[in-house]
């Protein structure tokens, strides 16, 4: 039977239901720059599209990992900025092969002295101007440091000026002792986010690094949840992607926070091979109707 966006799933109470497959995956990567890519990850666009077909996903957002060349937790590389530009351009060239399926986002370590220059360059690039990927953990951004906050304000203002959506891995590197919790999330909400008032900001992994059970994640996410409930205008264009795992020990808390955020703000995302990620997503502690709603959401920057 020909694959479509509707998949006949298991019967419930004797009836066969229809399960909506994700309209779009809002968090994908190509890992050609990695020396040891994890098993199953796509090395090029052709492989990624095949994986998306296996999961019944029509469109995907490919987030450049160019920021890894400026990762302070990795060995330094020669000609760093040239490597960053080349990686961003390669990502754009890959997605250009499937323009009706894939969109590329520019990636950069926002603390680097070339960050604003690269954002300006990406904004002029027809294959990268749609959006910007920032990874606070792999860039060692610490929101407790005023200098870092000032630079994040400049970076978010630049993206806003160019009308580039932002996907941000906002949790810092807690494995290296960086703090993450209510204090840091509030700094982001009050001091950084206002610079992006005209664009979509997508907070990756529900403000985690993919593991909801990490220390401080529920408290950090709670800051954003409280702001949504209070109808804080700074949250008007903020979305969250649900590429998250290891939540079982905090199942009830996660369920409450997801429902307080609202299904309309939640975006399907994998950050891993799409077929396996979709199966994991279906285990989240939500109703069938809520899961279906998330699966059919499409971010404004893809419409």
N, C-alpha and C positions, 0 to 999 in steps of 0.2 A: 504494500500500500504506500502511496506517495506520502512523504513527510510533509506536514503542514504545521502551522503554529498551534494546532490543537491536537492533543495526543489522547487517545482513549486510555484511561487508566483503570485501576482496580475498582470493582464494584463495591458499593457501600450500601448495606441494607438491601441487597438484591438488585440495586440499580447501578448502571454503568455511568460514571461521571466523566466530564471532560476537563482535562487539566491543561491550563494555559501555559505554554512554554515561554521563557523569557523573550520579550521583544528585542532587548538589547542587553549586552554585557558592558557595564560602565567602568570596568577596571581590568584591563588585559595588558600583558607585556610580551614582547619578543626578546629572547635572551641570547642573541648571537654574541654579545659582548662577554657573557659569562664563560669562564674557563671550564666550569663543571656545572652546567645547567641541571636543575632537578629533573628526574625522570618525567617524561610526558609533556614538558613545556615546549612550546613551539619555537623553532629557530628561524622561521620565516613566515611571511604572510600566507603562503599557500597552505602550509601545515596548520596555521591558526584557523583559517577559514574551513578547512576540513574538520577540525575539532568543533567549530561552531556549528557546522552542518550536523555533526553527530549529536549535538545537544539541541538542535532545532532553533538556534539563535540566529536572527537575521543580521543584526548590526553589532559592531564592537568598537570600543574606544581603546586604542593602543597607546599606552602611556610610556613615553621614552624613558629609558633608564640611564640617560646621559649623566644624571647627577652622580652616578656611581664613580665616575672618573675623578670627582672631587670629594669622595667619601674619606673623611679624615681617619676612619677606622681601618682603612685599607692602605697598602703601600702606595706611595706617590707614583704618578705616571709622568713620563716625559711629554711635553707639548700638550698639557692638560686641556687647555681651552680648545685647541684644534681637535682633540679627540671628542670633546663635548659636542662641538658643531658637527663633526662627522657622524656621530651617533644619532643626533637629532635628524640630520638630513637623511640618513639611511632609514630611520623609522618612517619618515615621510615618504620615501621612495617605495618602501614596501606597501604601505597602505594605499598608495596611488594606483597599484595594480588592481585593487578592488574598491574603487571609489564609492560604489553603492553599498558596500558592506562595512568598510573600516574608516575610522577617523583617527588621526595622530595628534597627540598632545606633546608639546615641547617639554623637555626636562632639564633642570639645572639646579645645582646647589645654590640656594639663595644667598648664602653668606660670602660667596666668592666675589672678587673685585670685578669679574666679568659678567656677573649675573644680570644686571640691568641691560648691559650691552646685548647679551644673548636673548633676553626677552624681547628687546626691540627688533633684533634680527628675525626671530621666530614670528613676530607679528607681521613682518613683511613677507614671510615665506608662505606661498599659497597652500602648502601642505601641513603647516604647523600653526597657523594663526588662530585656529579654533580654540586652543586652550593650553594650559600650563600645568605640569605636574611638579609638585614640591614634596620632598620627603624629609621631614624634620629629623627623624631618627638617623637616617643615613647621611645627613648633612650636619649633624650635631647642633641643631638649633635648640637653644635653651631660652625659654620664655621668661626665666628668672633674671636674665641679663638685659639691662636696658639697651645696650648696644645692639643686641640681636633683635629686640622688639622694634627698635628704630629702623633697622634694615628690613624687617618683615613688612613694616608699614610702607616703605619705599617700593618693595617688590609687589605687594598687593595693589598699591596705587598704580604702578606701571601696568599690571594686568588689567586693571579697571579702565585705564586710559585707552588701552588697545582693545577693549571689549573681549578679552580672553577669559574664558571660564577657568576656574582653578580647581584641580583635584589635589587635596592636601592630606598627606599622612601626618597628622598633627601631633601624634604621640612621639616624644623624644626617645632617645636610646636609654631605656631604663636598665639595660644589661650593663651599661657603663656608668651607672649611678646617677643618671639624670632623673630629676623629679617629674612626676606626672600625676595630676590630681585636680582638685577643685581650684587651687590657687592659679595654676598655670592655664587651665581652661578659661578662667575668668579674665586673665590678662589677654588671651587670644580674643575673647568675645568683646572686651571693652576697648582694647588698644589696637588690634590688628584688623579685625573683621570690618570695622567701619570704613576702611579704605577701599573695600570692594563692594560698595553699595549698589552698583549697577550691573553686576555680573553674578552668575551662579558660582557658589563655592560648595564643592562636594567634599565632605569630610569622610575620608576613607576609613574603612574597617570599623565603623561606629566609634571612632576616636580611639581605637586600639591599634595594635600591629597585627591584627588578625585573630588575636586571642582575647576574648572578652574577660577571661578570668585573670588577666594580668593585673598586677597591683595598680590601683588608682584609676583604672579605666571607668568603672561604674560611677565614681565620683566626678570624673571629668565629664563624662557623657551627661551626668545629672545636671551640670551647669547649663548645658545647651537645652536639655529637656525643660528645665525650669524657665528658661528664657522663651521657649516656644509656648509653653502654657501661659506665660505672662504676656504673650503677644508682643514681645520685644521686636521692634522694627528692624533691628540688626540681623534678625534671623529670617527675614522675609524671603531671601533668595538662597537659603542654605538647605542643602540636601545631604543625606547620609547614604553611603553605600554599605551593603550588608555582607561584604566579604569578611566573615568572622567565623571563628570556630572555638572550641573549648569553652563552651558556655554552660555545660550541664549542671555544674555545681551552683550556678546562680540563675537557674532557669526562670524562676518567678520574677526576679529583679529585671532580667533582660526582657521578659514579656511585658512587664509594666512600662519599661522605658520605650520599647518599640511602639506600643500603643499610644503612649503620651506624645511621642514624636509625630505619629500619624502616618498611615500607610502611604499617603500621597507624597511624603518627603523621602521615602525609602526607595533606593535604586538597586536593582539586581546587579551584582558584581561577583567576579570569581577570584581574581588574582592568582589563578591556577588553571590547569586544563579544564575547559568549560564543561565537559560531560560529568566529570567527578564532582566538580563544584556545585553543579545544579542539584545533584542528588543530595549533597550535604545541606544545601539551602533548604530543601524540602523538609528537613528535620527540625527547623526552627520552631519554637513553641508558639505557633500562631495557627489560626483557623485556616481551613482550605480557602475561604473567600479572601482572607487577608494575604495569604501567600500568592494567590492569583492576581490580586491587585498590584503587589510589588512587581511581579513578573511582567506585567503589562505597562508599567511606568516607563516613560522615556524622558530623559533629562531635557530641559529646554534647549541646551546647546546642540542636541541632536535633531531637533524638530525642524 
